[in-house]
């Protein structure tokens, strides 16, 4: 069994939460915070189907809004980019994105099993390419696209699309954290937050 905390620490990806408060904005008034990550805050829109995601990382913003962003069943549906609504303590602008609501992986579900296998394959590939330093994650992700892993064609295609995006935008993959892999109510595994900027 992989010690994910130790693995993330080795990669410099310790679990850190964005310290900033929710910026004031009319769309966010009275909305409940339901999640927080290293570069984002998620608020419930209140309709059961969508959330407002405040992102401070340019990598996340590109992933959600670029014309050539990866699409398909394993990537989140984005409905609107509501623009810049402030600036994070990191210095990056806060962008407000309206997107589909995703859910944590349900213990024992097929999506959770896929996630576990994907994380193990990715970690194994990272270990293989660890001598490459910062490029290790990008090379490991590409490595996953070149060999069948028994995760299904659509997920294999999603990995290839993510790898292409990582290369095109010179961002780094972050799929060691199960919080960055979520699911829809129909059980589909979704790369909710799979990239970062070093």
C-alpha positions in Angstrom: 0.0 0.0 0.0 1.3 3.4 -1.0 1.8 6.0 1.8 0.1 8.9 -0.1 1.1 11.5 2.5 4.8 10.5 2.2 4.5 10.2 -1.6 3.0 13.7 -1.9 5.6 15.1 0.5 8.5 13.6 -1.6 7.0 15.3 -4.6 6.7 18.6 -2.7 2.8 18.3 -2.9 2.0 18.3 0.8 -1.6 18.9 1.7 -1.9 22.6 1.9 -5.2 24.6 1.9 -5.6 28.0 0.4 -5.6 30.4 3.4 -7.6 33.2 1.7 -11.2 34.1 2.6 -13.9 33.9 0.0 -13.7 37.1 -2.0 -16.9 39.3 -2.0 -19.0 38.8 -5.1 -22.8 39.1 -5.7 -23.0 35.5 -7.1 -21.3 34.2 -3.9 -23.5 36.0 -1.3 -25.0 33.5 1.1 -23.4 30.5 -0.6 -21.9 27.7 1.5 -18.3 26.7 1.2 -18.2 22.9 0.5 -14.5 22.4 -0.4 -11.1 24.0 -0.3 -7.8 23.0 -1.9 -4.3 24.4 -2.4 -5.4 26.8 -5.0 -9.2 26.8 -5.0 -12.4 27.3 -3.0 -15.7 25.6 -3.9 -19.1 26.9 -3.0 -22.5 25.3 -3.4 -24.6 27.2 -6.0 -27.7 25.8 -4.3 -29.3 24.0 -7.2 -27.9 20.6 -6.6 -26.2 20.5 -10.0 -23.6 23.3 -10.1 -20.9 24.9 -8.0 -18.9 28.1 -8.0 -15.2 27.4 -8.0 -12.8 30.2 -7.1 -9.4 29.3 -8.6 -6.1 31.1 -8.1 -3.8 28.8 -10.0 -3.3 29.7 -13.7 -3.0 26.0 -14.3 -6.5 25.4 -13.1 -7.8 28.4 -15.0 -6.3 27.1 -18.2 -7.7 23.6 -17.6 -11.2 25.0 -17.1 -11.3 27.7 -19.8 -8.8 27.2 -22.6 -10.3 26.6 -26.0 -8.0 23.5 -26.4 -8.7 22.2 -22.9 -9.3 18.5 -22.5 -12.9 17.5 -22.8 -14.9 14.3 -22.6 -16.5 12.2 -19.9 -13.6 12.3 -17.5 -13.2 16.1 -17.4 -15.5 18.6 -15.6 -18.3 20.4 -17.5 -17.7 24.2 -17.2 -20.7 26.4 -17.7 -19.3 29.9 -17.3 -16.2 32.0 -16.6 -17.4 34.9 -14.4 -14.1 36.6 -14.6 -11.6 37.9 -12.1 -13.1 38.6 -8.6 -10.0 39.5 -6.6 -6.4 38.5 -5.9 -5.1 35.7 -3.7 -2.3 36.2 -1.1 -0.1 34.3 -3.6 -0.4 37.2 -6.0 -2.5 35.2 -8.6 -5.9 36.6 -9.6 -9.0 34.8 -8.3 -11.2 33.6 -11.2 -14.8 32.6 -10.6 -15.8 29.5 -12.6 -19.3 27.9 -12.7 -19.1 24.2 -13.2 -20.8 20.9 -12.6 -21.0 19.6 -9.1 -18.7 16.6 -8.5 -18.6 14.3 -5.5 -15.9 12.6 -3.4 -15.2 9.1 -4.5 -17.5 6.7 -2.7 -15.7 4.0 -0.8 -15.8 0.7 -2.7 -17.3 2.2 -5.9 -15.9 1.4 -9.3 -14.7 5.0 -9.6 -12.8 4.7 -6.3 -11.2 1.4 -7.6 -10.2 3.1 -10.9 -8.8 6.0 -8.9 -6.8 3.7 -6.7 -5.3 1.8 -9.6 -4.6 5.0 -11.5 -2.8 6.5 -8.5 -0.7 3.3 -8.0 0.3 3.2 -11.7 1.2 6.9 -11.6 3.2 6.6 -8.4 5.0 3.6 -9.8 5.8 5.6 -13.0 7.0 8.5 -10.9 9.3 6.3 -8.9 10.7 5.0 -12.2 11.4 8.5 -13.5 12.3 10.1 -10.1 15.9 10.9 -11.3 14.4 13.5 -13.7 13.4 15.8 -10.8 10.6 18.2 -11.7 9.9 16.6 -15.0 9.2 13.2 -13.3 5.4 13.8 -13.1 5.1 14.8 -16.7 7.1 11.9 -17.9 5.3 9.5 -15.6 1.9 10.7 -17.0 3.1 10.3 -20.6 4.4 6.8 -19.6 0.8 5.9 -18.5 -0.5 6.9 -22.0 1.8 4.5 -23.8 0.8 1.3 -22.1 -2.6 -0.3 -21.5 -3.5 -0.4 -17.8 -6.9 -2.0 -18.0 -8.7 1.2 -17.0 -10.9 1.3 -20.1 -10.6 3.2 -23.4 -12.3 6.4 -22.3 -10.0 6.8 -19.3 -6.9 5.9 -21.4 -8.0 8.6 -23.9 -8.5 11.1 -21.0 -5.0 10.4 -19.7 -3.6 11.1 -23.2 -5.6 14.4 -23.4 -4.4 15.4 -20.0 -0.8 14.5 -21.0 -1.1 16.7 -24.1 -2.5 19.6 -22.1 0.3 19.3 -19.5 2.9 19.5 -22.3 1.1 22.3 -24.2 0.7 24.5 -21.1 3.9 23.5 -19.3 2.0 22.7 -16.1 2.5 19.6 -13.9 0.1 16.8 -13.2 -1.3 16.3 -9.8 -3.2 13.0 -9.7 -1.6 11.5 -6.6 -4.3 13.1 -4.5 -7.7 11.3 -4.5 -9.3 14.8 -3.9 -8.2 15.7 -7.4 -10.1 12.7 -8.8 -13.9 12.9 -8.1 -17.0 11.3 -9.5 -20.4 12.2 -11.0 -23.6 10.8 -9.5 -23.6 8.2 -12.3 -20.2 6.9 -11.1 -18.0 8.4 -13.8 -14.4 9.1 -12.6 -13.5 12.8 -13.3 -10.2 14.6 -13.3 -11.5 17.5 -11.2 -8.2 19.2 -10.4 -5.3 17.3 -12.0 -2.7 20.0 -12.6 -0.6 22.6 -10.8 2.2 25.1 -11.5 5.5 24.4 -9.7 
